[in-house]
Amino acid sequence: MAVAGTVAAVAGEAAPGRSGRARWPSRLVPVAGAAAAGAALLLAFPPYGLWWLAPVGVALFDLSSSGRRVRAGAGLGLVTGVVLFAPLLGWTRLHELGVVPWLLLSGLQATYLLLLGACAAVAGPLTARWRWAVPTLGPLVTAALWTAQEALRDRTPFGGFPWGRLAFSQGDAPLLRLAALGGAPLVTFGVALAGGLLAAAVRAAARRPRRAWPPAAGAVALVAACLVLPAPRATGAPVTVAFVQGNVPRLGLDFNAQRRAVLDNHVDATIELARRVAAGTAARPDLVVWPENASDIDPLTNDDAAARIGAAASAIGVPILLGAVLDGPGDHARNAGLVWLPGASAPAQLYVKRHPVPFAEYVPLRRIARAVSAAVDRVPADFQAGDRPGVLAVGPVTVGDAICFEVAYDGLIRDTVTGGAQLLVVQTNNATFDRAEAAQQLAMVRLRAVEHGRPALMVSTVGISGFVDTAGRVSDRTGFDVPAVKVRALRTGGGRTLASRLGAAPEYAAVLVALAALGVAAVLRWRRRSEGET
């Protein structure tokens, strides 16, 4: 129905006087372009990783929607959004829950591209009017609109869902280095700017081929220029870190039905690492990191779980940062990272996840949500959010801890760096999802390492886990649904990058540019309509 409505909306752009049959090919061209834009954007993300298709996708989106009637632009944006997000978020299509949550989440994310398509249509007269006086105006507006759309999507509703940001497709791209200057928003801006320049080249070629090369060369130059940007360098003290990927008895939502087995997997793997260290076949770590949900038995109330964790810490002789689910307060639960010292019977420090996932760790509007799907009752207790950044002293290093999807949120990571973190740690549990979700999450970790000039690691119950340096390179990457233990010496982060200092300022600047462009364009459209009526 959405595609049919889009075709009908685009029909309004066809030249009057043609027969309906003759207009159909011209009606379908922008729809095909919008679908191709979504496909190109999808292939830019892991697990495909064709990062160079992200600017191509933006260009196709721009060519399809910019300057059309608002209704047509919105419909074309929806086509792009559905083609992008439905397969990108396919890992949310769980057998235990059916397809309803996947369809709802994908549809919600697609509506933001619907809004972007409408805004691109509105901005068309602005860029057309001053295209020759300011040749880069159109690409700059395109970049600002994409960045503003992501800013809105990252925050709404219920705290937003930043999955599928253009920046997260650039793990292997030169544009990734922009992260150190302006974070994920600047990387998105750069990708969209390159795409806008490609679209400008296509438009220029349609009128006069010779005019196509400057914007095309500009897009290439933008990407190439990032190759000479220096990657951040870690200048802090060296530290040796081990992570334990203990694996689970089975994948899916019921992975933790055997909670003791999951905990034992991580304990036993750590004790085995201690044997290897004693035998001289493995380097002695300064700290060990376990993933989210390593202990879904609350070690604060269960003496047996606490004893098992304590045995692992005593065997390896260094602190363990582990993920645990804690009971309380009251009917609530908490998703936490605990620092467990050798010989201790309780954690020395804890971090409580600040951004629980709506409809997965808590259920907003539960009565309404239950009317949509009874699966919400699989979350019987809402998780309580923490109120402090995940800055933890773990042995000789200050760790910035983020749990699972928190890595996607700019402010949650930056808060740990400004709070003194020297090493970024992402504890996650991908047993509920699949390899594609894990690969997409690792791409976010790569960006964060560059953004803040901090080495990072992601450790998962089942994979993918790995270390990331400050240039975004991954080492000791593990497989999926296998146990693994990795040890690596890292140099911790030193000074702050420009992105760490600026925070959200570059994003706010892009939003202001987008709003200003839309305001001026709306006035131009109104004047043009008024002149046509007179």
C-alpha positions, 0 to 999 in steps of 0.5 A: 500500500505504501508503494502504491501510494507513492506511485500515486503521489509521484504521478503528480509530477508527470507532465500534464497532457500525457495519457495515464498509460504513457505516464506510468514509466516516469512514475516508476522511475523515482520509486525504483530510485528510492528502492535502489537508495535503500538497497545501497544503504543496506549493503553499506552496513555490516555484514556486507560492509560495502561502505562506499555505497553509503554516499551512492545511496544518499545520492539516489535518495536525493535524486529521487525525492529532492524538489518534488511535491511534499507528499511525493517526497514523503512517499519516496522516503518511506520506500527507501526506509522500508527497503533499508530497515526491514532487512537491516533489523531482521535480527529482531525477527525472533522465533519466540516473538514472531514478526510483529516487533520486527515490523513495528520497529522497522516501520517506525524507523522508516517513518524518519526517512519519510520525514527526510524525504518530505524535507528534501522535497521542501528544500528543493526550491532553495537549492534550485534557485541558488544552485549556480551562485552557491554550487555546494548549497544543495549538497550542504543542505542534503548533509544537514538534513541527514544529520538532523534526521538522525539527531531526531531518530536517535532521541525519539521515541523513548530515548530513540534507536540510533541503529542504521546511522550513516556513520556506523557504515564507515568502519573501513572507510577513510571518512571514519577519521572524521569521528575524532573531529566531530563524532558520529554526526560529523561522519554522517555529515561527511557521508551525506555531503559526498552523496549530495555532491554525487547527486549534483554531478548527475544533475549537472551531467543531465544539462551539460556533461562538462559541469558534472566533473567539479561536484564529482571530483569534490566527492572523491576529494572529500573522501581522499582528504580523510586519508591524510587526517591523522588517526588519534593515538593512545599515549597512556600507560600500557595495560594487558587485558583479557576477555572471556567469551564463555558461550551459552547452551543455546541461542535465542531468548531462552538462552538463560534458562540454564543461567548456572551453565552460562556462569560456569562457562565464564568461570571455567574459562577464566580458571583455565586462563589462570592455568595457562598463565601459570604455565607460561603459555599466556600473558598475565592480564591486568584485568579480565572482562566478562560480557553482559549476562555472564551471571544472570544469577544475582551474586549479591543475593546468591552466595553460590554465584558469588563464590563461583565468581570469587573463585575465578577472580582469585584464580586469575589474581586480578579484577574481573569486570562482569555483567550481571542481572541484579534483583531489585529494588522492589519489583524491578531489576538492574542490568549491571557491570560489577568489578570483582576483586580477588578474595572478595565476596562482593563487588567493589564497584558497580555500574547500572545500565543507564539506557534500558531498551524499551520493550526489551528491558522495560515496557512503556505503556504496558497496557497498550503494548499488551493489546498489540502483542502478549509477548511484552509479558516476557519482560515481567520486571522492568529494569531500572535505569542507572543515574551515573556514567560507567566510569570504573577503576578496574585494576590499573586502568579506568574503564568506560563501561557501556552495556550492549545497545548503549554503545549506539548513544553518543552521550553515554560514551562521551560521559565516560571519557570526560569522566576519566575513562582510559579504555572503552569496554562494551559488554554485550549479549548477542545470544538473543540475536545473530551474527549480523547484529553483532557485526553491526554493533562492533562497527559502532565500537570501532567508531567510538574508539576513533571518536574518543582516541581510546582503545576499546573492546567488545565482549559478548557471551557468544560473539562477536568479540574483539579489541579495537585500536584508536584507528578503528582496526579490529584484532583478535576478532572471535567467531560466533556461537563459540567459546573464546578467550583472548589476551592483548596488551593495549596502550590506554588513551591519553588526551581528549580528541576534539570530538570529546571536547565538543560533544553534541555541538557539531550535531546541533550546528547541523540541525540549525542549518537544516532548520534554517534551510527548511525555513527559507525554502518554505518561504520560497515555495509559498511565494512561488505558489502565491505568484502562480495564483496571481 
